[in-house]
Amino acid sequence: MKRKDMFFAAVIIVIIVFLVYLSTIGRKAPAIPGDVAHVKITDQRACLDCHAPGKVSPLKQDHPPKEMCFECHKRGGSSVAARDNFSRKAR
């Protein structure tokens, strides 16, 4: 490969990495609430007891893979945050 081609390929890679980075800014998944319903959950399959289609709080159609809850959602939420999040959904 010529030096010019290598430079062009490097610029394209930098642009792609930058665009991926920009797409992730501000898109942090909410924490797992610290309320009674969530505090004992240790298995991701238990999330679907409430968050499967037709259940109490189903996930949106465009939600990422439903079997990988703990990849994005981490412990550390509060019951107040859970209540506020639920209130926003109800509106």
C-alpha positions as CSV (number, residue, x, y, z in Angstrom):
1,M,0.0,0.0,0.0
2,K,1.1,3.5,-0.7
3,R,1.7,5.9,2.1
4,K,-1.2,8.1,0.8
5,D,-3.6,5.1,0.9
6,M,-2.5,4.2,4.5
7,F,-3.1,7.8,5.6
8,F,-6.6,7.7,4.0
9,A,-7.4,4.4,5.7
10,A,-6.2,5.8,9.0
11,V,-8.4,8.9,8.6
12,I,-11.5,6.8,7.8
13,I,-10.8,4.6,10.9
14,V,-10.5,7.7,13.1
15,I,-13.7,9.2,11.8
16,I,-15.6,5.9,12.4
17,V,-14.3,5.6,16.0
18,F,-15.2,9.3,16.6
19,L,-18.8,8.7,15.3
20,V,-19.2,5.6,17.5
21,Y,-18.0,7.6,20.5
22,L,-20.4,10.5,19.7
23,S,-23.3,8.0,19.5
24,T,-22.7,6.8,23.0
25,I,-22.5,10.1,24.8
26,G,-25.4,10.6,27.1
27,R,-26.9,7.2,26.5
28,K,-26.2,5.6,29.9
29,A,-28.7,2.9,30.9
30,P,-30.6,3.5,34.1
31,A,-29.4,1.7,37.3
32,I,-31.3,-1.2,38.7
33,P,-33.7,0.3,41.2
34,G,-33.0,-0.4,44.9
35,D,-36.7,-1.2,45.7
36,V,-38.1,-4.4,47.1
37,A,-39.0,-5.8,43.7
38,H,-35.4,-5.5,42.4
39,V,-33.1,-5.9,45.4
40,K,-33.2,-9.7,45.4
41,I,-32.8,-10.2,41.7
42,T,-29.5,-12.0,40.9
43,D,-30.5,-13.8,37.7
44,Q,-31.2,-11.8,34.5
45,R,-34.0,-14.2,33.5
46,A,-35.9,-12.9,36.6
47,C,-36.2,-9.5,34.9
48,L,-38.5,-10.9,32.3
49,D,-41.0,-11.8,35.1
50,C,-42.1,-8.1,34.9
51,H,-40.4,-6.8,31.8
52,A,-41.6,-9.3,29.1
53,P,-44.3,-8.4,26.6
54,G,-47.7,-8.3,28.3
55,K,-46.3,-8.0,31.8
56,V,-46.4,-5.2,34.4
57,S,-43.6,-3.1,32.8
58,P,-42.8,-4.4,29.3
59,L,-39.6,-3.3,27.5
60,K,-39.9,-1.2,24.4
61,Q,-39.7,-3.0,21.0
62,D,-36.3,-1.3,20.2
63,H,-34.7,-2.4,23.5
64,P,-31.4,-4.1,23.0
65,P,-31.1,-7.9,23.7
66,K,-33.4,-8.8,26.5
67,E,-31.3,-11.6,27.9
68,M,-28.3,-9.3,28.8
69,C,-29.8,-6.9,31.4
70,F,-26.8,-6.7,33.6
71,E,-24.5,-5.8,30.7
72,C,-26.0,-2.3,30.7
73,H,-28.0,-2.0,33.9
74,K,-25.9,-1.9,37.1
75,R,-26.9,-1.9,40.8
76,G,-27.0,1.4,42.6
77,G,-30.4,2.8,41.9
78,S,-32.7,4.1,44.6
79,S,-36.3,3.4,45.2
80,V,-36.9,7.1,44.6
81,A,-35.3,6.8,41.1
82,A,-37.5,3.8,40.3
83,R,-40.6,5.7,41.3
84,D,-39.6,8.7,39.3
85,N,-38.8,6.6,36.2
86,F,-42.1,4.8,36.5
87,S,-44.0,8.1,36.8
88,R,-42.4,9.4,33.6
89,K,-43.5,6.2,31.8
90,A,-47.0,6.6,33.0
91,R,-47.4,10.1,31.5
